[in-house]
Amino acid sequence: MTTPPIRLVVLFGGQSAEHDVSCVSARHVLGAVDPSRYRIEPVGITRDGTWVRAEDAMAALARGADALPDSLKAVGPDYDLLPAMHGAMQQGEQVVVLPVLHGPLGEDGTVQGFLELAGVPYVGCGVLGSALTMDKAKAKEVLAHHGIPQCRFRSFHEAEWSAERADALAADLGLPLFVKPANMGSSIGVSRAATVAQVVEAVELALTYDEWIVVEEAVDGREIECSVLGNHQPRVSLPGEVVPADEFYSYADKYHDEAAQLVVPAELPVAVVERLQALAADAFVLLRCEGLARADFFYEEEGRGLLLNELNTMPGFTPISMYPKLWAASGLSYPELIDELVRLALERHQRRRRRTDR
């Protein structure tokens, strides 16, 4: 008998500053999914948090992937996801939610907790892995405790901030340095500060996005990334190298100018590749990640070697995104990647149900 298609709910949009990136990523997920294997249902989350049935995207997809716009729009009638999902599951239909959501209120454990309470399988990290990895400050502290090499950093809450602290940060970490919101991605709110005055400006900017701030030393090294896939026994792709066109790999460099070069695979000695893959897998497990993550490193060829910068639990899926590019170079196509992510989601759900269905 033919296996009935899985109902794949693609969540996109969201309330974070990465709303637009999510809409682009989701468009390409929809375009790559095999319609013979999945019954696709795009659901948007508006900037004000309303969940909507993205009927325009569904209509475009019905005409074929080429009919999809460059970016989806989180518009449509209000949609109560849970009754629809529970109804489908009670009828014996397999349902998996793919939350293509970047940043707070989507990638930080909030949506994951909602889906856990609802008992619906979903792609990606669970509540703890999502929350911990989203918070760069706490993730760095956990990784430091376990001896994962990183650049020097400091973190603090907005209540601890005053302009006078900028001098101490500059003296401690040196100039230039980088200032980041702890809970944000896509380089949003990130600044390079070359003077104490710029440190003050950078922190004030970052505080518009988050109440927790991370300040890092500048690293003179190559930017190397790899993709991680799996649950408790993850596999790691070949590495790629980002050659920024800007002073650093900024939001504009990633999504607007497209001027950054992505070298896939990166030209690295075999021993360095093996070390990078081992560190990425270790960090993935230490931070309780599941499903997928992209691991970003600095490589100081004549210095400290590999330094882990961060893990991203829902990396971009746009045509210029590194995550799918690296898996393609490692022998796993975009459609196959989605199939594997769905399989991992169902595997995790079944494993967890053994302890909750009593």
N, C-alpha and C positions, 0 to 999 in steps of 0.2 A: 504494500500500500504506500502511496505517496505521503510523505510527512507533511502535515499542514504547516503553512507559513507561520513564523513567529510574529506576534504583534510587537513591533519595535516603535516605542514612543520616543521621539527625538525632542528633548527639551532644549530650548534655546532662548537667547535674550537675557533677561535677568535685570536686577536693579543696580549692578555694580557699574563702575566706569568702563568695564570691558564689554558692555552690552553689544556694541557694534562688532567687535571681534567675534563674539559668539554667533552673531547672525551670519557672518561670512563662513565661519567654520561649519555651522549646521547645514548651510547650503551644499557644501561639498560632501558632507556625510550623506545627505539625501541622494546626491547624484551618484554616489559610489555603491549604495546598497543594492543588492540583487533583489528585484521585486518578486522573483519566483520563490525566494526563501523567506521574505519578510513582508508583512502587511505594515506599511509605514504610516505613522501618524505624527505629524509635526505639531508640537504644542509650544506656543510662545509664552514668555513671561515678560510683561511690559515693564517699563522703567519704574512704574509705581507699584509693581508687584501683582498685577492682575494676570491670572492664567487664562489664555485664550486659545481657541482652536484655530490654527493657522490655515484657514480654508483656501486662501490664495496659493499658498505653497502646495497644498494637496492637489489643487486643480492643475497647477503647472506641472507637478510631478506626474499626474495622470497622462499628460501629453508627452512625457519623456523627459529624461534628465536634462537634455539640451534646452528645454523650455524654462528651466528654473532661472530666476534672476541671479545676478551676481551676489546678492545678499538677501536673506529672508527678512521679513518684517513681522514683528510680534503684534499683529493686528487680527481681529476676528471676534466672533461672539465669545462671551465668557464661557469657561469650560471647567467643570468639576471633574478632575482627573480620576479621583479614587473610585466613585461609583462605576465609571466605565471600565476601569481596570479590574475591579473586583467582579463585576459581571462577566467579563471575558474569562477570567480565571475560573470562575464557578462553572462555566460552560466547557472547561477543559482546554481552553486556549492558553498557549504559552505566551507570557507577556514579559518583556524586558524594557526598562527605561534607560535610555542613553542620554544622560544630562550633559549636553555640550555647553556647559556654563562655566565662565571664567570669572574668578575673583570672588569677593564676599557675597554672601547670600546665594551661593550656588556651588562653589568649589570648596567651601570651608566647613563642610559637615552639616550645614543646616538642611539642605535639600536631601542629603543622604539620610539624616535622622528621620525626616518626614517619610521617606520611602521605606526605611526600616520599620517604623511604626505601622505603615500601611501593609507591610508584608509583601512588597513588590520587588522582584529582582531588578538590579540596576548595575550598570557598567561603572567600573572605577573603584576608587578607594572607599572604605567604610567611613564611619563617623570620626573615629580617632585619627586615622591616617590622613583624612582630608583636613581636619581642623589643625592637626599638628604641623603638617607640611605647609599649609597656607600661612601659618604664623612663622615667618622667617626667623624671628628672634628665638622662639622656643625650639624650632627645628635645629638651629645652629647649636643651641645649648645641649640638646640631646646628642647630636653628632659629635660635638667636642668631648662629651663625657665618654663616648665609645672610641675616641682616638681617630676619628675621620679627619684627615688634613683639610684645613680651611684657611682662608685669609683672616687676619686679625679684624675683630669687629667689636662694637659696643651697641647696646640697645637700652632704651629708656621709654618711660611713659610721658605723655604730654604734661602731666602734673610735675614732673621732674625737670622740665625744660625751662631754661632762661637763656637769653642771649649771651650771658657771661660764660655759659658752658661751652660755647663754640671754641674759645681759646684752649680749653682743656682737651677737647676732642682733637683739635689740630696738633697740639703738642704730643698727644698720646699716639695718634695714628699717622701723623704726618699729612702733608698736603701734596697733591690733591687727595681728596677722599670722596666717597660716594654716600649719598643719603637716600634712604628708601622708606616708603611706608612698609611696615612689617607685613600687612595683609593686603597685598595687591600684586598684580602681575602685568605682563606685557610692557614692562618698563614704565608704566604710568606712575607719575609722581616721583620718578627717580632723577636725581641731579648729580652732576659732577661739580664739586666745589674746590676751587684753586686758592681761595683766600678765606680768611675768617669771616669776612662780611658775606661771602657767598655761602658759607656754611649756615649762617643764620637764615639767609633767604631760602636755602634748600630745605632746612628743617621746617620752616614756616609753610613751604609748599607741600611737603610730605604730610604735615599735620592736617591739611585739608582733605586728605584721603583716609587717614587712620590715626588713632590715638597712640599707637606704638610705633616707634621709629628704630630703624637699624642704620648704623653708620659703619662703613667698611673702609679699610685701607685700599688705596689704588694698587692694582696688581699689573705689572708689566709682563703680560703673558698672553699666549694664544687662547682664544675662546673655543673650547671643545665641548660638544654635546653628544649624548647617546640616548637611545630610547630603550625603556625597560618595559617588559610585558610578562605578565604571569600573576600568580597568587603567592603561594609560599615558596615556590621554587622558580623565581623569575629568570628569564633569559634576557640578554642584553644585545642590542644591535651593534653593528659597526659604528665607529664614531664619525662625526662630521665636524667641520670647522666653520665658525662664523668669522668673516672678515668684515667688521663694521665699516661703513662709509662715514659715519658720524664719529664723534669723540668716543662714544660707546654705543652698544647695540640698543638704540633708543626706540621709542614707539614709532616715530616717523620712519626710521630705518627698517623696522619690521613690516609695517603695514601700508605706508604711504609712498615713500620714495622708491622702495624695492631696490635700493642701491647697494645694500650689503651683499657680499658674496657668500654663498653657502657651498663649501667644498665637501663633496660626499663621494667616497669616504675620505676622511682626513689622512694626510700623509704623516704617519707616526710610526716609530719603531714597534715591532711586534710586542716587545716586553711592555711598552707603555700602553698599548691597546689592551693587553691582558690585565694590567694593573687597573686601568680605568674601568674596565668591565666589572672587575671584582669589587672595586669601591662602589660603583653604581648599584650593584646587586646588594651589597651589604647595607648601604644607606636606605635602599628601598625597603628592606626587611626591618631595619631598625626603626624607621618611621611608620611602620605598620601599613605600608602601602599595599594595595591590591589592584589588579587589573592593568593599570598603565601609569607611567610617569616618564618625564624627560629629565635626565640628570645633566646639569650644566657645570662645567669645570673651567678653571684656568690652568694653563700649563706653562710653568716657568722652566724653560729648557735648561737654563744655566743656574737655576736657583733651587727652589723647594720642590720642583716637580709638579705633580697634580694636586690641585686644591679644589675641593668641591664647593661650588658657589650655592646651588640650591637644587631642589627637586620641584618639578611642576606636575601636579596630579591630573590636570586636564590641559595638556599642551594644545596649541593651535592646530587645527586641521585644514587650514587654508592651503591653496596650491603651493605657496612658498614656505610652508611650515616644515620645520626640520623633522618632527616626529614621524610622519608618514614617509618622508623622503628616505630617512635612515632605514626604515623597515623594508622599503622597496629595494634599497641597495643591498640589504641583507637577505633578499629572496622572498619577502612577504609582501604581496601586492596590497593596495588600499582595500579592495573588497575582502580579501582574505584576512586582513587586519581587523576589520569590523566583525567578521565571522568569529575570529578568535576572542575578541573582547566580549561578544555576546555569550560565547561558550563559557568563558571565565566567570561571567556574571551569574549564569545559571548554576555553575559548579559551586560558587561561593554560597548562593542562596540555599541550595540543597544541603550543603554542609551545616549551615547555621540552623536550618529547620530541624535537624536531628536533635538539637538541644532545646528547642523552643516548643515543638509540637508534642506536648505531653498532656 
